[in-house]
Amino acid sequence: IFGENLDTLKVYAEKLGQISKKIEGAQNIYVEPVSGMPQIVITYKREAMSQFGLNVSDVNNIVNTAFAGQATGSVFEGEKKFDLVVRLDGTQRKNVDDVNNLLISTPSGIEIPLSTVANVELKESINQIQRENAQRRIIVGFNVRNRDIQSTVEDLQQNVEKQLKLPAGYSIKYGGTFENLQQAKSRLAIAVPVSLFLILLMLYFAFNSVKYGLLIFSAIPLSAIGGILSLWLRDMNFSISAGVGFIALFGVAVLNGIVLISEFNRQKTIQPDLKTAVIIGGKTRLRPVLMTAFVASLGFLPMAISTGEGAEVQRPLATVVIGGLLLATYLTLYLLPVMYIWFEAHFPEKNRKLQEIEDTEDGYQL
């Protein structure tokens, strides 16, 4: 909460803390303390001081020497030099009465207690003042358990709007992990479309055909279905690591389509019947397609079942990749041949030499 007056900030921070306790998933509520620091305040009686011939600076020096200490000389230990500090014994500076009974020497030679020329009080003062962007602020924090941060903060925002009316000049900012989530979502909103566009662009350059590029690109929504389903089955919320997992998943998922489409195109030049070419191509490339999916899935398996440090980041990412690849592979083996036959029947290539991608031991060769 941002504002000017610390007392007002403290009041509204406590109210916000009470509201946060009622939010599902919010635990370990913490309200930043800004007060509670005890201080001894000495207020001088200037009329009484003038009667005894004292001035403020002399009394300040006596109080400072008695309780904080002042250097009155030096002590040498070999070549080392230390200040010799004089102050009252610890048993004589424990409470307010010790301050009141501190003896002050007057110019006339008599000693009077400090309470004669000053009022000594123990007051609660400001503990700390925190600023951000040149504004005073106080923090109300909590941890989120068994619920996603997005929904928790949205519920909090709705309750704050109904129950907490801030005065003019005061505002609430939601930061921490929620702020990082919002920033990451804005970056993902750029990264995901760019990655999808680059995948489609590379598919077009690989086959020199929009039709085959779109056919292979169909593996991406199929893999997305698998990723979402796997998160739901494991009762996981969408997170930034899961979003990164979807980007990695999209890149791997198109490999199966590349393998199948390239083989279909090669078999089409050999077999006169399109369905026969697709059947033979599917049988020929079944093992490479399955290996592509299972090798990547097995590689992410330790991350998917991890329970150690960083598991909350690793598990959503690996779950998305494994679930997306398995379902995408299954659907690709069944749907892609059907879609290929339909596209070839309705949008045949005319007088166009198709590029072929042949499997080699070292990878794919155009």
Secondary structure, DSSP 8 states (H G I E B T S, - for coil): -EES-HHHHHHHHHHHHHHHHTSTTEEEEEE---EEEEEEEEEE-HHHHHHTT--HHHHHHHHHHHHT-EEEEEEEETTEEEEEEE---GGGSSSHHHHHT-EEE-TTS-EEEGGGTEEEEEEEEE---EEETTEEE--EEEEE-SS-HHHHHHHHHHHHHHH----TT-B----HHHHHHHHHHHHHHHHHHHHHHHHHHHHHHHHT-HHHHHHHHTHHHHHHHHHHHHHHHTT----HHHHHHHHHHHHHHHHHHHHHHHHHHHHHHH-SSHHHHHHHHHHHTHHHHHHHHHHHHHHHHHHHT--STTHHHHHHHHHHHHHHHHHHHHHHHHHHHHHHHHHHHHS---S------EEETTEEE-
